[in-house]
Amino acid sequence: MMWKFFQSRAVLCMVGFILAWAANTASAAEEKKTAAPPAEEKKAATPPADEKKASKSATPEKTPPAPEKKTAGPAINERAAAEAAAAARPRPKPAPRAAPPKLADKPAETAPAVAPVAHAPHWSYEGENGPHAWARLSPEFAKCGAGERQSPIDIREGMKLDLEPITFDYRVSSFKVIDNGHTIQANVGGWNAMRVMGRRFRLVQFHFHKPSEELIEGRQFEMVVHLVHKDSEGRLAVIAVLIEGGVAQPAIQTVLNNLPLEKGEEIAATTQLDPAQMLPESKKYFTYMGSLTTPPCSEDVLWIVMKQPLQASANQLGLFERLYPMNARPVQATRERVIKESN
């Protein structure tokens, strides 16, 4: 009885085991069918023999595991996706390029710079810019204060000598008149000259001062006319003709008749002028070395002061006085200069 019981139990166990084995086998086959990767992926995922050999021989403490090798398909897909994503992503705008440094302008050899017109410092005969301040107005005027042979002077105790006579070669000439802000000046054309001390000087211009700048033994006259000459080497010689009240003087009237309406304006006269009318009858004179009587007060100027004065009418003197009531530099120190006087 008991044997039959165990025999039946063994049969049931055997049947259960067979059924379980069949179920497990079917389930494993299904899982293998659904989860197995494609052949290419399985092949690609299998590491090469070299890598297997290396992994077996290498110790894990010293050699890191071989990097996982991605399959060809996914790698290509991932690279393409990354490139597509990068192309679709908005790119930042490049920073603007800095402008190249501007080259400095080339010096004057390529484009000569026009120098500004230099204006002489304003000077006058009175006030803060008067004769006492001329030397301080500009370095070019330094001689006005530091010069050793300045003009005008008070002519005293001239050495009376048999001096050679002055030879004048004055002719009727064209002229222009300008009011330069300091005096009335006539610029003479043509060829008018004088010869003295072996040199020939050409008449360039003449102008007026009131009262006279030169004094004779302390006497000052109503006016003086300065006839400025220059030789071929640029040296200056000035004839000073003193003027006192009396009869009208033709040359002075001719100049006054052609006065410009504006200061600084030069007017070409429609008539001519004879400079010889500006000379006295007597040609005796004083002579000394001096300077210009206006800035820059340059020295080495030959001065010839006629001893006999010239006359001008009260009307002529008054007309000039309305324009320039005083335009004379004070007398300067003689400083032991030699003054010659013709007999």
Buried (B, 14 or more C-beta within 10 A) or exposed (E): EEEEEEEEEEEEEEEEEEEEEEEEEEEEEEEEEEEEEEEEBEEBEEBEEEEEEEEEEEEEEEEEEBEEEEBEEEEEEEEEEEEEEEEEEEEEEEEEEEEEEEEEEEEEEEEEEEEEEEEEEEBBBEEEBEBEBBBEBBEEBBBBBEBEBBBBBBBEEBEEEEBEEBEBEBBEBBBBBBBEEBBBBBBBBBEBBBBBEEBBBBBEBBBBBBBBBBBBEEEBBBBBBBBBBBBEEEEBBBBBBBBBBBEEBEBBBBBBEBBBEEEEEEBEBEEEBBBEBBBBEEBBBBBBBBBBBBBBBBBEBBBBBBBEBBBBBEEBBEBBBEBBEEBBBEBBEBEEEEBBBBE
